[in-house]
């Protein structure tokens, strides 16, 4: 990135863009649950929501709260080129820069700046995020589907890409479109790299599906095919419970463990309250495994980069 210097590169060193051009492949669920799991493990996390639908507000339970500005603060920061101001402690240790309907104002703003500055205009998210990102252990950017301008903002600010997909054609097509944006973004952000692809909401862990996905990633990214070993299982009722209640998978896991047995509820006549799906425990375990794998890959990549830098001196 031009003009940012080593300080900005260091501040953005653990910015992860969660991106796939296809909607419904788990981007927001992954961001919310990974950030929530890491925060619960005493990592300080920031989430930047670039999605106009702002489903993150539902997953984290702050929809229509006084701090839910629908993305107005994020737009103002980019308009004035001033540091982002997160909403603090949406969960202990987890801060959020909300998205929402006001992000629609970003597109015409960026079109105007592109006409004035060319692709250097996309540096702005990196510039306003860097001073805010410094104290955080991990920063996630939840990217919207089918918005090349907002995706390019994220990819120019990020150090890493994590790419969720389902084992269907739509998710893989969206992944190929991301690969095209990736190549363009690296003109401004040469340090950008793919940390890995994640198979989301699938009913199988078969080697065949993994092999097909690995081949698709390799084809899209020129032979580079990192794939997370952890798969997030398909659990529709748990996903519905999570979004309805504004709970994360590990929070639902605790509530499921605390709810009375079905027969006790029936005997007490409390059948009006929907029971939580017991699948939440399995989903929470998947997210825990994915969080550990993510941190392990980050450390390995950072150590490899540091080693190359030392050798170059």
For each residue, the residues with C-beta under 8 A, 3 or more apart:
1: 4 8 9 123 126 156 188 189 190 191
2: 120 123 188
3: 123
4: 1 7 8 9 123 126 127 130
5: 8 9
6: 9 10
7: 4 10 11 130
8: 1 4 5 11 12 126 127 130
9: 1 4 5 6 12 13 191
10: 6 7 13
11: 7 8 129 130 131 133 134
12: 8 9 15 126 129 130 133 139 157 158 159
13: 9 10 159 302
14: 133 136 137 138 139 159 160 298
15: 12 129 133 139 141 157 158 159 160
16: 138 139 140 141 158 159 160 161 162 195 294
17: 140 141 143 154 155 157 158 160 161 162
18: 27 28 30 31 140 141 142 143 162 163 164
19: 27 143 151 154 155 161 162 163 178 181
20: 25 27 143 145 163 164 165 171 174 175 178
21: 145 146 151 173 174 175 177 178 181
22: 25 145 165 170 171 173 174 175
23: 145 146
24: 145 166 170
25: 20 22 164 165 166 170 171 174 200
26: 29 30 164 166 198 200 201 232
27: 18 19 20 30 31 142 143 145 164
28: 18 31 32 51 55 56 59 142
29: 26 32 33 59 200 232 239 242
30: 18 26 27 33 34 162 164 198 200 232 290
31: 18 27 28 34 35 47 56 140 142
32: 28 29 35 36 47 56 59 60 248
33: 29 30 36 37 59 248 249 250 287
34: 30 31 37 38 140 287 290 291 294
35: 31 32 38 39 45 47 94 138 140
36: 32 33 39 40 60 91 94 248 250 251
37: 33 34 40 41 248 250 287 288 291
38: 34 35 41 43 45 137 138 291 295
39: 35 36 42 43 44 45 91 92 93 94
40: 36 37 91 92 93 250
41: 37 38 291
42: 39 93
43: 38 39 93 137 138
44: 39 93 135 136 137 138
45: 35 38 39 93 94 95 136 137 138 139 140
46: 86 94 95 96 97 132 133 136 138 139 140
47: 31 32 35 56 94 95 96 97 139 140 141 142
48: 74 84 96 97 99 129 139 140 141 142
49: 54 56 57 71 74 96 97 98 99 100 142
50: 74 99 103 141 142 143 144 150 153 154
51: 28 54 55 56 99 103 142 143 144
52: 71 99 100 101 103 104 144 147
53: 99 144
54: 49 51 57 58 63 68 70 71 98 99 100 101
55: 28 51 58 59 243
56: 28 31 32 47 49 51 59 60 96 98 99 142
57: 49 54 60 61 62 63 64 68 98 99 100
58: 54 55 61 63 243 246
59: 28 29 32 33 55 56 242 243 246 248
60: 32 36 56 57 90 91 94 96 246 248
61: 57 58 245 246 247
62: 57 65 67 68 87 90 96 98 246
63: 54 57 58 68 246
64: 57 68
65: 62 68
66:
67: 62 87 98
68: 54 57 62 63 64 65 98 100
69: 72 73 98 100 102
70: 54 98 99 100 101 102 103
71: 49 52 54 74 75 98 99 100 101 102 103 106
72: 69 75 76 100 102
73: 69 76 77 84 85 97 98
74: 48 49 50 71 77 78 84 97 98 99 102 103 106
75: 71 72 78 79 102 103 105 106 109
76: 72 73 79 80 82
77: 73 74 80 81 82 83 84 85 128
78: 74 75 81 106 109 124 125 128
79: 75 76 109
80: 76 77
81: 77 78 124 127 128
82: 76 77 128
83: 77 128 129 131 132
84: 48 73 74 77 97 128 129 132
85: 73 77 97 132
86: 46 95 96 97 132
87: 62 67 90 95 96 97 98
88: 95
89: 92 93 94 95
90: 60 62 87 94 95 96
91: 36 39 40 60 94 248
92: 39 40 89
93: 39 40 42 43 44 45 89
94: 35 36 39 45 46 47 60 89 90 91
95: 45 46 47 86 87 88 89 90 136
96: 46 47 48 49 56 60 62 86 87 90
97: 46 47 48 49 73 74 84 85 86 87 132
98: 49 54 56 57 62 67 68 69 70 71 73 74 87
99: 48 49 50 51 52 53 54 56 57 70 71 74 103 142
100: 49 52 54 57 68 69 70 71 72 103
101: 52 54 70 71 104
102: 69 70 71 72 74 75 105
103: 50 51 52 70 71 74 75 99 100 106 144 150
104: 52 101 107
105: 75 102 108 109
106: 71 74 75 78 103 109 110 149 150 153
107: 104 110 111 147 149 150
108: 105 111 112
109: 75 78 79 105 106 112 113
110: 106 107 113 114 121 122 149 153
111: 107 108 114 115 149
112: 108 109 115 116
113: 109 110 116 117 121 124
114: 110 111 117 118 119 121
115: 111 112
116: 112 113 121
117: 113 114 120 121
118: 114 121
119: 114 122 184 187 188
120: 2 117 123 188
121: 110 113 114 116 117 118 124
122: 110 119 125 152 153 156 185 188
123: 1 2 3 4 120 126 127 156 188
124: 78 81 113 121 127 128 153
125: 78 122 128 129 153 154 156 157
126: 1 4 8 12 123 129 130 156 157 189
127: 4 8 81 123 124 130
128: 77 78 81 82 83 84 124 125 131 132
129: 11 12 15 48 83 84 125 126 132 133 139 157
130: 4 7 8 11 12 126 127 133 134
131: 11 83 128 134
132: 46 83 84 85 86 97 128 129
133: 11 12 14 15 46 129 130 136 139
134: 11 130 131
135: 44
136: 14 44 45 46 95 133 139
137: 14 38 43 44 45
138: 14 16 35 38 43 44 45 46 298
139: 12 14 15 16 45 46 47 48 129 133 136
140: 16 17 18 31 34 35 45 46 47 48
141: 15 16 17 18 47 48 50 154 157 158
142: 18 27 28 31 47 48 49 50 51 56 99
143: 17 18 19 20 27 50 51 147 150 151 154
144: 50 51 52 53 103 147 150 151
145: 20 21 22 23 24 27 174
146: 21 23
147: 52 107 143 144 150 151
148: 151 152 181
149: 106 107 110 111 152 153
150: 50 103 106 107 143 144 147 153 154
151: 19 21 143 144 147 148 154 155 178 181
152: 122 148 149 155 156 181 184 185
153: 50 106 110 122 124 125 149 150 156 157
154: 17 19 50 125 141 143 150 151 157 158
155: 17 19 151 152 158 161 181 182 185 189 192
156: 1 122 123 125 126 152 153 185 188 189 192
157: 12 15 17 125 126 129 141 153 154 189
158: 12 15 16 17 141 154 155 161 189 192
159: 12 13 14 15 16 191 192 193
160: 14 15 16 17 192 193 194 195 298 301
161: 16 17 19 155 158 178 182 192 193 194 195
162: 16 17 18 19 30 195 196 197 198 294
163: 18 19 20 175 178 194 196 197 198 217
164: 18 20 25 26 27 30 171 197 198 199 200
165: 20 22 25 171 172 174 175 197 198 199 200 213
166: 24 25 26 170 171 199 200 201 202
167: 171 199 202 204 209 212 213
168: 171 172
169: 172 173
170: 22 24 25 166 173 174
171: 20 22 25 164 165 166 167 168 174 175
172: 165 168 169 175 176 213 216
173: 21 22 169 170 176 177
174: 20 21 22 25 145 165 170 171 177 178
175: 20 21 22 163 165 171 172 178 179 197 216 217 220
176: 172 173 179 180 216 219 220
177: 21 173 174 180 181
178: 19 20 21 151 161 163 174 175 181 182 220
179: 175 176 182 183 220 221
180: 176 177 183 184
181: 19 21 148 151 152 155 177 178 184 185
182: 155 161 178 179 185 186 192 194 221
183: 179 180 186
184: 119 152 180 181 187
185: 122 152 155 156 181 182 188 189 192
186: 182 183 189 190 192
187: 119 184 190
188: 1 2 119 120 122 123 156 185
189: 1 126 155 156 157 158 185 186 192
190: 1 186 187
191: 1 9 159
192: 155 156 158 159 160 161 182 185 186 189
193: 159 160 161 301
194: 160 161 163 182 197 217 221 224 226
195: 16 160 161 162 226 294 297 298 301
196: 162 163 226 227 228 297
197: 162 163 164 165 175 194 213 217 226 227 228
198: 26 30 162 163 164 165 228 230 231 232 290
199: 164 165 166 167 202 209 210 213 227 228 231 232
200: 25 26 29 30 164 165 166 231 232
201: 26 166 232 233 234 235 239
202: 166 167 199 205 209 231 232 233 234
203: 233 234
204: 167 209
205: 202 209 210 231
206: 209 210
207: 210 211
208: 211 212
209: 167 199 202 204 205 206 212 213
210: 199 205 206 207 213 214 227
211: 207 208 214 215
212: 167 208 209 215 216
213: 165 167 172 197 199 209 210 216 217 227
214: 210 211 217 218 225 227
215: 211 212 218 219 225
216: 172 175 176 212 213 219 220
217: 163 175 194 197 213 214 220 221 224 225 226 227
218: 214 215 221 222 223 224 225
219: 176 215 216
220: 175 176 178 179 216 217
221: 179 182 194 217 218 224 225
222: 218
223: 218
224: 194 217 218 221
225: 214 215 217 218 221
226: 194 195 196 197 217 297
227: 196 197 199 210 213 214 217
228: 196 197 198 199 231 290 293 294 297
229: 293
230: 198 286 289 290 293
231: 198 199 200 202 205 228 286
232: 26 29 30 198 199 200 201 202 283 286 287 290
233: 201 202 203 279 282 283 286
234: 201 202 203
235: 201 238 239 277 279 280 282 283
236: 239 240
237: 240 241 277 279
238: 235 241 242 249 252 276 277 279 280 283
239: 29 201 235 236 242 243
240: 236 237 243 244
241: 237 238 244 245 247 252 274 276 277 280
242: 29 59 238 239 245 246 247 248 249 252 280
243: 55 58 59 239 240 246
244: 240 241
245: 61 241 242 252
246: 58 59 60 61 62 63 242 243
247: 61 241 242 251 252 255
248: 32 33 36 37 59 60 91 242 251 252
249: 33 238 242 252 253 280 283 284 286 287
250: 33 36 37 40 253 254 284 287 288
251: 36 247 248 254 255
252: 238 241 242 245 247 248 249 255 256 276 280 283 284
253: 249 250 256 257 280 281 284
254: 250 251 257 258
255: 247 251 252 258 259 276 280
256: 252 253 259 276 277 278 280 281
257: 253 254 281
258: 254 255
259: 255 256 265 275 276
260: 264 265 268
261: 264 265
262: 265 266 275
263: 266 267
264: 260 261 267 268
265: 259 260 261 262 268 270 271 273 275
266: 262 263 269 271
267: 263 264
268: 260 264 265
269: 266
270: 265 273
271: 265 266
272:
273: 265 270
274: 241
275: 259 262 265
276: 238 241 252 255 256 259 280
277: 235 237 238 241 256 280
278: 256 281
279: 233 235 237 238 282 283
280: 235 238 241 242 249 252 253 255 256 276 277 283 284
281: 253 256 257 278 284 285
282: 233 235 279 285 286
283: 232 233 235 238 249 252 279 280 286 287
284: 249 250 252 253 280 281 287 288
285: 281 282 288 289
286: 230 231 232 233 249 282 283 289 290
287: 33 34 37 232 249 250 283 284 290 291
288: 37 250 284 285 291 292
289: 230 285 286 292 293
290: 30 34 198 228 230 232 286 287 293 294
291: 34 37 38 41 287 288 294 295
292: 288 289 295 296
293: 228 229 230 289 290 296 297
294: 16 34 162 195 228 290 291 297 298
295: 38 291 292 298 299
296: 292 293 299 300
297: 195 196 226 228 293 294 300 301
298: 14 138 160 195 294 295 301 302
299: 295 296 302 303
300: 296 297 303 304
301: 160 193 195 297 298 304 305
302: 13 298 299 305 306
303: 299 300 306 307
304: 300 301 307 308
305: 301 302 308 309
306: 302 303 309 310
307: 303 304 310 311
308: 304 305 311 312
309: 305 306 312 313
310: 306 307 313
311: 307 308
312: 308 309
313: 309 310
